[in-house]
Amino acid sequence: MADALSTSGSYVHSGEEFERDMDYIPDRITRTGGEPVDHRAGTGKESPADAPRWPVEADRYRLVAAKACPWATRAIIVRRLLGLDGVMGLGLAGPTHDARSWTFDLDPGGVDPVLGIERLQQAYLARYPDYPKGITVPAVVDVPSGEVVTNDFPWMTHDFFFEWSDHHRDGAPDLWPDETREEMEDVMQRVFTEVNNGVYRCGFAGSQQAYDAAYDRLWTALDWLEERLSTRRFLMGDTITEADVRLFTTLARFDPVYHGHFKANRQQLASMPALWGYARDLFQTPGFGEATDFGQITEHYYVVQTDINPTQVVPKGPDLSGWTTPHGREQLGGSPFGDGTPPA
């Protein structure tokens, strides 16, 4: 989980509603190291005007992520869709972590082969020796100095599109189309507050009253999405946008984790025809399924979040074979990449 609670101990606070700490390292990587293109980034959160700016440079930065984490998976997908995998390396942490940091368990010797570190924490402390908050993914690290640049995930993928455009591959999708951008900001903000964050609001509720309110909010939003996606192939119309990437990472975790572990259990995703077809459509689109590892997802939530699952027993189900079955969404028209092409 890539929030400020990831490595800071307890998640559930008795009697309280869950509130996500959105105070991330505000640095931005921009085209010239100057003022960036700015929108709302789909969270309603402004980017501080005085935040440090780093220049876009090919082969200078490394994205550190984890396929277990929905926010980090978003960055993995956008990097791949835009073709930035040719100019920005990817380091993958393992699915579990301790109270200190995400670790590079998947690499030989447990060391990231480019950064030469065992823990992402080392990149944070290289820049901030007394860094007081959780060590979160995704994070962008400056390879020459070994220092973390930013972990501000909403702005990270926004800037991958707007600030790194000189390095996009031919045929890259238009993830922030001009004609729907204002509406897309509103859709993304609702998806973020009510769905992406809504499942956590259910799972980390500290009272019955807080849980009941969170549950109702979540299902109101999911019903809205079910209706919206019954008449359009993707959230904004005929092609994929950033909004689809942001919703997909929560849907991919819904039946394996959020339905049971987070008590978001009115029904499974697989029983909602439009959302289930839409999720499979994206999963089978290049860039999405390859970034999704159900084993890592399940292990992460059930092992790390011990105040919800103190035994750390990891469930064997549910059956996830349905993700590769035909989705039938082609009948709504459109195509994932429009006039563009899928990543090779």
N, C-alpha and C positions, 0 to 999 in steps of 0.2 A: 504494500500500500504506500503510495507516494504522497503522504501528507506529513504535517509536522508532528504527527503522532507515531510515525513509523518506527522510530528507535528511541522513544522517550518513555517507555513503561506503560502504565495503565491507559486504557482507552475509554472505559465506561466510568462515568462519574455519577454516583448514586443520586437520584432525584433530579438530574439535570438533562437537558436536551443536548444532543451532540452539536458542536460548532466547529467547523473546520478553520484552522489557522491558515490564512492565506498570505501571511507575511513571509514571502520568499525573497531570495537575493534578487534585487530588481534590475540587475545589469541586462543590457540588450546588445546583441551582435547585429550591427547595422551596415548598410552598404558601404559607407565611407567612415564609419566610426562617429558619424554625426547624428543629426536628428532623424528618427525613424518615421516611416509611415505608421500612423496610429489609427486604430479603431478601438472598439471596446473589448475585443478578444473574447467576447461571448460570456463574460462573467460579471460585467458591470464594474469591474475593477480598473481603475486608471493606472497607467504606467507613470511613475514619478518622473517629472521633467528633468530632475537633476540626477537621475540614475546614470551610472557610468556607461559609456558606449564603447564597444570593442569593434574593430573593423572586420568585415567579412574577408576571410582569406582561405583559399583552398588548402586542405591538408594541415591546417593549424589546430583544429579543434576535434575533440572526441566526444561523441554522445555516449553517456553511460546510462544504461536503462536496465530493465528487468521485465521479462515476458510475464511475470506474475502480476505486475502492477498495471492497472488500467490507464493511469496517466502516462506512464512510461511507454506503454504499448502504443498509445496515440502518437508519440514522437517517432517511434520505430516505423509506424505505418506511413506517416507523412514524409519522413525522410526517404523512404523507399518509393512512394508514389511519384515524388518530384525528381528522383534521380540523384539525390544528394549523397547517396552511398558512394559515389565516385569521388567526393571531395571532403567527406566528413566520416571518420571512422566510427565504429560502433563497438562498445564494450558492454558485455552482458553479465550482470550479477546473477547469482543463483537465486532460487525461489525463497529462501529463508534468510533471516538475519538475526543477530542478537541485539541487545539493547544499545550497542555502540554504533553499528554500521551494517550496510549491505556489503557483502563480500564476493570475491570473484571465484566462487567455488567451481564454476564450470570450466575454468582455464587450467592448463597443466601447472601443478604446483600451487594452485590457488592464487596466481599472480596475473594481473592484466598484462598482456604481452607488450602493450605500447606504453602504458603509464608506469609499469613496473611496481604497482602497489597491490597489496592484498585487500585493503578496505577502501571503499569510496571516501570514508572519513578522512583519509590521509590527504586527499585533494582539497577538502574543505579546510582542514587545519593548516595546510600549506599557505592558504590565503588569510584565514582567520584563526589564529592560534587559540583563541578562546571562544570559538563558535558555540553559541549556547543552545541551538535548536536541533531538531531531528535531522539526521543525515538522509536526505530524500533523493529518489529518482523520479523522473529523469533529471540528469544534470549534464551540463556541457562543461568540459574541462579544457583548459588551454594546455596543449601538449608541451610546448617548450618550457613553460614554468611549472607545470604540474598542478596549477591552481584551478579551483572551481571558478567558473565564470558566472553561471546562473543556474538556478533550479526552478525558475518561475515558469511552470509548464504551460499556462494559457498563452503567454506571449512567445514561448519558444516555437511552437508550430506556426503561429501567426507570422513570425519573422522568417521561418524557413520558407514561407511562400513569398512574402513581400521583399525581404531584404536579401535573400539568396537567389533571386530570380535569374541573375546572370549565369548561374551554375545549374539551372534546371535542365533536365534532359529534354530532347526533342519529343514532342507529344505528351508532355506532362499535363495532367488535368488542371483545369481552372478551379481551384478549391475555394476561392473567394470571388465568385462572379459579381461584376458590378451591378447587374440588373436585379439581383436578389439580396444584395449585401445587407441592407438595412433590416429586412425581414429576417435574414439569417442570423444576425446578431441577436435579435429577440428570441428566435427559436433556440439558439445555442445557450442563451442565458437561462431559458426555462429548462432545457435539458440538463444543464449543469446543476441548477439549484434543486430541481425536483426529482431528477432521475440519477445522474452521476453521483450527486451528493445525497440524494434522497434515500438510496439503499443504505448508506452509512448512518443516516439519521435514524433509520429503523434498527440497524444492528447495534449501535452504540447508545441507544436510548437508556437513560438512567432511571426511568420510572414507567409505570404502565401508561400514565397520561401522555408522557412524551412519546412513547412508542405508538400509541393509538393515533395521535395526531400525525406522526411521521408516516405511518402506514397509509392513512387516508390520503395524504398529500401525494405519496408515491403512486398510488393506484389511480388517482385522478389524472396524473400526468401520463401514465402508461395507457389509460383509456383514450386520452386525447391523441397520443401517438398512434394507437391502433386505428383510430378513425382517420387520421391524416394520411397514413400509409396505405389505406385501403383503396385510394384513388390515385396515388402517385407512386412511382417506383422508388424514388429517393426523397429525402426530407424536403429538398428545395425544388424538386421537379424531375427532370429526365436524366440528370448526371450526378455523380457523387461530388460532394463538397466537404469542407472541413466539418460541417455539422454532422455528416454521416459517420465520419471517423470518430467523433466524440461520443455519439450514441452507441456505436458498435461495441466499443470496449466494455461498456456496462452490460449490454445484451449478451455478449459472449460469456460473461461470468454469472449470469442470472440463475440458470438452472443448476450449475455445479456448486455455486456458493451462496448467492444472495437469497435464494428461495428458502433454503434451510438454515444456513449459518446465521444469516441476518434477519430471519423470520419474516421475509417479504413473500409470504406464502399463500396469498389468495389463490393463485394458480401459477402453473409453470409457463415459461415463455412458449414452450412447444404447444400450448393450448390456445394461443392467441394467433389466429391465422395470418394477419397482415404482418405483425411484428416478427413472427417466426419465419415467414417467407422472406421478409426483408433481411433479417439477420443471416440467413443461409445465402441469400444473393450476395451479400457483402463478403461473407466468409469464403465463398468460392471465387471472388474477384482477386486477381493477383495483387499482392501487397497486404491483404488482410489476414487470410488464413495462415499464411506462413509466419505471421507475427503472433499467432495465438497458440499457446501451449497449455492445454487443459490440465495436464498433470502438474505443471508448475503452479498454475493458478490455484488449484485445490490444495496443494501442499502448503502454499504460502499462507492462505487465510486460516486454515485449520491448525497449523503448527505455530504461527507467530502470535495470533490473537488469543492468548491463553486465558484472558478474563472472560471471553465468550466460550472458549473450548479448552478448559483447563487440562483435560486428559491428553490433548494433542493427537487424538485419534483422527485419522484422515479417512473419510468415507470412500468406499469403492465405487459408488454410483454417482450420478445417474448414467444411464446408457446415452452416450453422445454420438452414436453412429449416424443419427439423423442429420447431422450438419452437412453431410455430403450428398444428401438426397435431392432430387429436382425440386426447385422452388417455385417455378411457374410465374415468376415476376415479369418475364419478358412480355406477357400479354398487356402490361400497362404501358408498353412503349419505352423509348429511351434506351440508353446504354451507359454503362458505368463511366466511360472515358469520353463520351461525346465524339468530337472530331479528333480527339487525341488517341493515344495508344497505351496499352498496359505496360508496366515495367517489364523489361526482358527477364 
